[in-house]
Amino acid sequence: MDISEFPSPSKSFQHFSQRSVKVDGRRGRMVMVTACGKQVIMSRINLSQRIVIESGIYQRLSLTEIASRIGISRASVSKEIRMNRTPAKGSKPHGNDCRFANECEEKNLCCNFDCKRKCVWCFDYNCKELCNKYDNSPCSVLQKPPYVCNVCSRRRNCKCDRFYYMANQADAMSKKRYSKARKKTHADKDELKRIYSIVSPLIRKGQPISHIYAEHGDEIDVSPRTLYRYIDMGCLKVNNFDLRRKVSYKQRKKKREESEAFQNQKFRQTRTYLDFVTYIEKHPEINVVEMDTVKGCREQGKRMLTLLFRKTNLMLIMLMRDGKAATVVEQFDYLTSLVGVENFRKIFPVILTDNGSEFKYTQELEKTDQGERRTRLFYCDPQASWQKAQLEKNHEYIRYVLRKGKSFNPYTQDNMVLLMNHINSTRREKLGGKSPFEAEDRKEVKLFLKMLGLHTIPSDEVNLNPTLLTK
């Protein structure tokens, strides 16, 4: 077959042949220099290089010439072709894989001279066991470069198994193999057992992965993402149900438009989220505190008042007898009497909360009975809890110990102190592996925490399971 019958080099090949490729000997990397002089580091063979390989095969170039055009070794080109070539099965009469099966005229190999059927079509005997001419060796063309049938003159009439090299399919095969390889567990059984012995007891205590890595990261030889994958694959005898966040996320709801009546509520005027953003832009260094309440169950009873310092994720929990606005004011008055107005103003300079009725006594919260200002209060937009997302997310730690629907009535403030100690001793990835207790360095806050009876729990003793508070 004349070479003119085969496709000419593609535009892609012509485009990339104008580029020069050099090898960075110091680091062993290939660097492609584009027409505009830009250097591109190449790690694995990409689609552009495969186009050059395919075009080189059709041009009947040697593997050495192809390798020089894309700046890799001849062995790499040879390996690429053989690994990513596309197979095309040949004709196999009755499943017979002999390379001569299509032309075979042999009869009566079984010595049954009454049979007029060709042995290759026999259902009773296998000519593989009877015929001396049987040969299932691959075509000799595939045993030498370029190891494919792209330019073979007999390929259209050949009945043997064939292989073709096509850049797009080779690239897809390579990516699929690479993806599949990354899904496998590269750690051996002993390594998995060692990781399991470290991680499993701590996960069962309710500790998040970020906390475990902050304390035992040097002992675990895989990344957090790989550990999540091992758990998902079932390699560590713990599953996704042991990881609360893995199964607890819900789809966010669309934001609803604010009603005019809601906008006109007196306690929100000059204290909207837009006002908050404007205030923070004028005072960028100020410490923001997010505030909310947590219900135990639908019945009337005790509630938690939660306060979270944005910069350190330190969360305070005050147990209230009910969820009334006057009770929230009482908590503010109690904390003010504990540290004084001046220190309260330093610890809680700006508070961002939602639009619950328990926070509607704005004047009483912002000022003391004597009229001294102790804080500034701002409100989120309606149906926009994401505006105080850190506190909403931190509530997960409370639910680890006290499930939804469980009444808070049996508990006391001492129980909340114990809960705060364990939550605030949990190391966080966003804090660089520190716990909120460790991240907080303000003197007035440290003194305040000491007055509340808060202290750090040793990392391996952190317990975020319901066993922490059993009542």
FENTA-V913570 format. One record per backbone hydrogen bond with DSSP energy under -0.5 kcal/mol. CO is the residue of the C=O (numbers start at 1). NH is the residue of the N-H. E is the energy in kcal/mol with one decimal. If there is no record, write none. Layout:
co=CO nh=NH e=E
co=CO nh=NH e=E
This chain:
co=2 nh=5 e=-2.0
co=3 nh=6 e=-1.6
co=10 nh=14 e=-2.2
co=11 nh=15 e=-2.6
co=12 nh=16 e=-2.4
co=13 nh=17 e=-2.1
co=14 nh=18 e=-0.5
co=15 nh=18 e=-0.8
co=16 nh=19 e=-1.5
co=20 nh=33 e=-3.2
co=22 nh=24 e=-0.5
co=22 nh=31 e=-3.3
co=23 nh=25 e=-1.3
co=24 nh=27 e=-0.5
co=24 nh=28 e=-2.0
co=24 nh=29 e=-1.4
co=29 nh=24 e=-3.7
co=30 nh=42 e=-2.6
co=31 nh=22 e=-2.7
co=32 nh=34 e=-0.6
co=32 nh=40 e=-3.1
co=33 nh=20 e=-1.6
co=34 nh=37 e=-1.9
co=38 nh=34 e=-2.8
co=40 nh=32 e=-3.1
co=41 nh=43 e=-0.5
co=42 nh=30 e=-1.0
co=46 nh=50 e=-2.0
co=47 nh=51 e=-2.1
co=48 nh=52 e=-1.5
co=49 nh=53 e=-2.1
co=50 nh=54 e=-2.7
co=51 nh=55 e=-2.5
co=52 nh=56 e=-2.4
co=53 nh=57 e=-2.0
co=54 nh=58 e=-2.0
co=55 nh=59 e=-1.6
co=56 nh=61 e=-2.8
co=57 nh=60 e=-1.4
co=62 nh=66 e=-2.2
co=63 nh=67 e=-2.6
co=64 nh=68 e=-2.0
co=65 nh=69 e=-1.3
co=66 nh=70 e=-1.2
co=67 nh=71 e=-1.0
co=67 nh=72 e=-1.8
co=73 nh=77 e=-1.6
co=74 nh=78 e=-2.5
co=75 nh=79 e=-2.5
co=76 nh=80 e=-2.3
co=77 nh=81 e=-2.4
co=78 nh=82 e=-2.1
co=79 nh=83 e=-2.2
co=80 nh=84 e=-2.0
co=81 nh=85 e=-0.7
co=85 nh=87 e=-0.5
co=86 nh=164 e=-2.4
co=88 nh=162 e=-3.1
co=92 nh=95 e=-2.1
co=93 nh=96 e=-2.1
co=98 nh=101 e=-1.6
co=100 nh=103 e=-0.8
co=100 nh=104 e=-1.0
co=106 nh=119 e=-2.4
co=108 nh=111 e=-1.5
co=111 nh=113 e=-1.1
co=112 nh=115 e=-1.4
co=117 nh=108 e=-0.5
co=118 nh=121 e=-1.6
co=119 nh=122 e=-1.6
co=125 nh=127 e=-0.7
co=126 nh=129 e=-2.0
co=126 nh=130 e=-0.7
co=127 nh=131 e=-3.0
co=131 nh=134 e=-0.7
co=135 nh=99 e=-3.0
co=139 nh=142 e=-1.2
co=140 nh=143 e=-1.2
co=141 nh=144 e=-0.9
co=141 nh=147 e=-0.5
co=144 nh=147 e=-2.3
co=149 nh=152 e=-1.2
co=152 nh=155 e=-1.1
co=154 nh=157 e=-0.7
co=154 nh=158 e=-1.1
co=159 nh=91 e=-0.7
co=162 nh=88 e=-3.0
co=163 nh=149 e=-3.8
co=164 nh=86 e=-3.8
co=164 nh=166 e=-0.6
co=166 nh=170 e=-3.0
co=167 nh=171 e=-2.5
co=168 nh=172 e=-2.0
co=169 nh=173 e=-2.5
co=170 nh=174 e=-2.3
co=171 nh=175 e=-2.3
co=172 nh=176 e=-2.2
co=173 nh=177 e=-2.3
co=174 nh=178 e=-2.5
co=175 nh=179 e=-2.7
co=176 nh=180 e=-2.4
co=177 nh=181 e=-2.3
co=178 nh=182 e=-1.7
co=179 nh=183 e=-0.9
co=180 nh=184 e=-0.6
co=181 nh=184 e=-0.8
co=184 nh=186 e=-0.7
co=188 nh=192 e=-2.4
co=189 nh=193 e=-2.3
co=190 nh=194 e=-2.0
co=191 nh=195 e=-2.4
co=192 nh=196 e=-2.6
co=193 nh=197 e=-2.3
co=194 nh=198 e=-1.2
co=195 nh=199 e=-2.9
co=196 nh=200 e=-2.0
co=198 nh=202 e=-0.6
co=199 nh=203 e=-2.4
co=200 nh=204 e=-2.3
co=201 nh=205 e=-0.6
co=202 nh=207 e=-2.1
co=203 nh=206 e=-1.8
co=205 nh=464 e=-2.3
co=208 nh=212 e=-1.9
co=209 nh=213 e=-2.5
co=210 nh=214 e=-1.7
co=211 nh=215 e=-1.2
co=212 nh=216 e=-3.2
co=213 nh=217 e=-1.6
co=216 nh=219 e=-1.0
co=216 nh=220 e=-1.1
co=219 nh=221 e=-0.6
co=223 nh=227 e=-2.3
co=224 nh=228 e=-2.5
co=225 nh=229 e=-1.8
co=226 nh=230 e=-2.5
co=227 nh=231 e=-2.3
co=228 nh=232 e=-2.3
co=229 nh=233 e=-2.0
co=230 nh=234 e=-0.5
co=230 nh=235 e=-2.6
co=231 nh=234 e=-1.1
co=239 nh=242 e=-1.9
co=240 nh=243 e=-1.2
co=242 nh=244 e=-0.7
co=243 nh=246 e=-0.8
co=243 nh=247 e=-0.7
co=244 nh=247 e=-1.1
co=244 nh=248 e=-0.7
co=245 nh=249 e=-0.8
co=259 nh=263 e=-2.0
co=260 nh=264 e=-1.5
co=262 nh=265 e=-1.4
co=265 nh=268 e=-1.3
co=265 nh=269 e=-0.8
co=266 nh=269 e=-0.8
co=268 nh=271 e=-2.3
co=271 nh=379 e=-3.2
co=272 nh=276 e=-2.0
co=273 nh=277 e=-2.5
co=274 nh=278 e=-2.2
co=275 nh=279 e=-2.3
co=276 nh=280 e=-2.4
co=277 nh=281 e=-2.0
co=278 nh=282 e=-1.2
co=279 nh=283 e=-1.5
co=283 nh=286 e=-1.5
co=286 nh=288 e=-0.6
co=287 nh=350 e=-0.9
co=288 nh=310 e=-2.3
co=289 nh=352 e=-2.8
co=290 nh=308 e=-2.7
co=292 nh=306 e=-2.9
co=294 nh=304 e=-2.3
co=296 nh=405 e=-1.2
co=302 nh=296 e=-0.6
co=303 nh=320 e=-3.7
co=304 nh=294 e=-2.0
co=304 nh=306 e=-0.6
co=305 nh=318 e=-2.7
co=306 nh=292 e=-1.9
co=307 nh=316 e=-3.3
co=308 nh=290 e=-2.7
co=308 nh=310 e=-0.6
co=309 nh=312 e=-0.6
co=309 nh=313 e=-2.2
co=309 nh=314 e=-0.6
co=314 nh=309 e=-2.6
co=316 nh=307 e=-2.1
co=317 nh=319 e=-0.5
co=318 nh=305 e=-3.1
co=318 nh=320 e=-0.6
co=320 nh=303 e=-1.7
co=324 nh=328 e=-1.3
co=325 nh=329 e=-1.8
co=326 nh=330 e=-1.8
co=327 nh=331 e=-1.6
co=328 nh=332 e=-1.9
co=329 nh=333 e=-2.5
co=330 nh=334 e=-2.3
co=331 nh=335 e=-2.4
co=332 nh=336 e=-2.3
co=333 nh=337 e=-2.3
co=334 nh=338 e=-1.4
co=335 nh=339 e=-1.7
co=336 nh=340 e=-3.0
co=340 nh=344 e=-2.3
co=341 nh=345 e=-2.3
co=342 nh=346 e=-1.3
co=343 nh=347 e=-2.7
co=344 nh=348 e=-3.1
co=346 nh=349 e=-0.5
co=349 nh=376 e=-1.0
co=350 nh=289 e=-2.5
co=351 nh=378 e=-2.5
co=352 nh=291 e=-2.6
co=353 nh=380 e=-2.6
co=356 nh=359 e=-1.9
co=357 nh=360 e=-1.4
co=360 nh=362 e=-2.1
co=361 nh=365 e=-1.7
co=362 nh=366 e=-2.6
co=363 nh=367 e=-2.0
co=366 nh=374 e=-3.3
co=366 nh=375 e=-1.3
co=368 nh=371 e=-1.6
co=372 nh=368 e=-2.2
co=376 nh=351 e=-3.1
co=378 nh=353 e=-2.4
co=381 nh=384 e=-1.2
co=384 nh=387 e=-1.9
co=385 nh=388 e=-1.8
co=386 nh=389 e=-1.3
co=388 nh=392 e=-1.7
co=389 nh=393 e=-2.7
co=390 nh=394 e=-2.0
co=391 nh=395 e=-1.4
co=393 nh=396 e=-1.6
co=394 nh=397 e=-1.3
co=394 nh=398 e=-0.6
co=395 nh=399 e=-1.9
co=396 nh=400 e=-1.4
co=397 nh=401 e=-0.8
co=398 nh=401 e=-0.9
co=398 nh=402 e=-3.1
co=401 nh=403 e=-0.7
co=403 nh=406 e=-1.6
co=408 nh=411 e=-1.7
co=412 nh=416 e=-1.4
co=413 nh=417 e=-2.1
co=414 nh=418 e=-1.9
co=415 nh=419 e=-2.1
co=416 nh=420 e=-2.9
co=417 nh=421 e=-2.3
co=418 nh=422 e=-1.7
co=419 nh=423 e=-2.4
co=420 nh=424 e=-2.9
co=421 nh=457 e=-0.5
co=423 nh=426 e=-1.3
co=424 nh=437 e=-1.9
co=426 nh=436 e=-0.6
co=428 nh=431 e=-0.6
co=428 nh=433 e=-2.1
co=429 nh=432 e=-1.8
co=431 nh=434 e=-0.6
co=434 nh=428 e=-2.6
co=435 nh=439 e=-2.3
co=436 nh=440 e=-1.6
co=439 nh=441 e=-0.5
co=442 nh=446 e=-2.3
co=443 nh=447 e=-2.3
co=444 nh=448 e=-1.8
co=445 nh=449 e=-2.7
co=446 nh=450 e=-1.9
co=447 nh=451 e=-1.9
co=448 nh=452 e=-1.5
co=449 nh=453 e=-0.5
co=449 nh=454 e=-2.5
co=450 nh=453 e=-0.9
co=458 nh=461 e=-1.8
co=459 nh=462 e=-1.3
co=465 nh=468 e=-2.2
co=466 nh=469 e=-0.8
co=469 nh=471 e=-0.7
